[in-house]
């Protein structure tokens, strides 16, 4: 049995591959473990592999005019870098591990071959890209339509519901990164978090957060 065939965290696309294809996949991919803050994919570097985030979190960010902008936070399992790897020879953004992360680097030529030769594989990749695009549309809409307080509330709920699935969690971002994530300053993030503590919406100890009044936080997120 190949390494990929025995993998317990196969993507939906990999699950439709036959034994021979999984064997080829195992011969043309490498599993790498990353620590917090380590670069998984570097903007401006030669693009040669598709990234499959097996475990952990990663931030996707773009540097422009000496400023680094966090585009989104991605949670495993999912593919990262498919558009930039298949379309361009040079990576158009960076991907950095948040906490411990495990990644499979897949040779892009084999990945292209699977897309051309296996319609079910191609379909699952399209579905994955569609989900990613819709998630990003939601992020953009929240950034444009909600005020800063609403965006902070929305992000806390995102980490609680989508990332950790627990109302008690450690923020994976510094206050500066948090501000970058929601397009505001570190000072605004600190002020709003303090206000949430004062009205007993959350408790806060360093990066450790506990949501104490989720219904009110959801109301702020919705109407912010």
Secondary structure, 3 states (H helix, E strand, C coil): CCHHHHCCCCCCCHHHCCHHHHHHHHHCEEEEEECCCCEEECCCCECCEEEEEEEEEEEEEEEECCEEEEEEEEECCEEECHHHHHHCCECCCEEEEEEEEEEEEEEHHHHHHHHHHCHHHHHHHHHHHHHHHHHHHHHHHHHHHCCHHHHHHHHHHHHHHHHCCCCEEECCCCHHHHHHHCCCCHHHHHHHHHHHHHCCCEEEECCEEEECCHHHHHHHHHHC
